[in-house]
């Protein structure tokens, strides 16, 4: 049964992390696929400009999430399944000139900032969006971690970036793992060629399935994030294609939005 849903007055549905909700300065949400303008395989709140959907529909959908979350700048990334981490600083970009509905602010798979009133967006369809928040240093991050990102440990690299750039201490960091491909559906028949042997410990016994949820939690804890500060929604996207986009489940599909900001 789907959990942690927040039903809004319209048909838009948003999931939230319980521990983030306890911090009034954090605005965040995991949007489901409901409430947008896309049709067919992309029905309906698809925000992925490289998904094959009509760009006008995607731009309209991005407007939908902006109106729902607020009118402040939204930062979209060109996600490429690598381990690049974008550090967003006040003096390195002009927000009004670079953040457009039909373009991406940077090519990276994670973004970190101490800027307030800026929404960091990750777009996924089976991959994990991992949100991070340091309430002491007032730093947020949003990470796109698919299986390739897991192999490259983009989560650990992002925590390192928070430490190096902003002086964050890992024991203060809170983390949330979005709906994503669960261990029930993460089949890798060619895992010996795709996944390093040191990560085979996450393989389900007697199956070619992997638990990337546990892998992500361990990558966080390996950097010093406390177990009790990690919240995993434990919602499999392939098992819930009525609510979330899933590449494994649908092949041709959209991307749902995972958004975090500090007021």
C-alpha positions, 0 to 999 in steps of 0.5 A: 500500500502506497504511503506518505501521500499528501493529497492536494485539492487538485489531482496533483499528488505529492509525497513528503519525507516525515523528518523533513516536515519537522523543519519549517525552513524546508520545502520539498516534495516528490510529485507523482505522475498525476495532474499534468498535461502530457498524454499517451505514454507520458500521462501526465505530469512528465517534466523530462525534456529528453523523454520523447514527450512534446516540449510544450507539454513538458514546459507546461508541466514544469509550470505546474510544479512551479505554481504548486511549490512557489514562484521562486527559481527552479534548477533543472539538471541535464542528468547523464548517469555519471558522478558530477556534482554541481555546487550552486553559489550566489556568485557563479550564475545569474538565475534569471538568465539561466534557469528556463523552463526548456533548458537545464542549468548544468550537466550533472547528477547532483546539486548542492547549495546553501542558497535559500529560495531556490528549488533543486529538481531531480527527474527520475523514472526508477532511479533514486532521488536522494535529498540531503539537508544539513540543518546546522550549516543550512545546506541542501542537496538533491542527487540522481542515483540510478544503478550507474550512479550507485556504482560510482557512489555519487551519494558519497561524492555529494556528501564529500562536496557538502563537507569540502565546500560548506563545512558540513558534518555528516552526523548532522545531515538528514537524507531522504530516498525517493520512490524508485526501483525496489529490490523486488524488481531490480533484476540485473541478469548481466550483473557480473559485467555491470556491477563491481564484485564488491557490491555483490553483497547487495544481491538478493540470495538465489536471484539476480536482483539487487537492493539499491535501497540498502546500498544507498543507505550504506553509502550514506552511513559510510560517510558518517550520516546516522542511520536514524537520519535516513528515511527511505519511502520504500515505494517501488516505481515499477510496482506502482506505475499508476502513480510513478513513471518507471522505465523498467515497467514501461520503457517509453515513459516520463520523469517525475519531479523530486524537489527541495528548497530552503526558505 
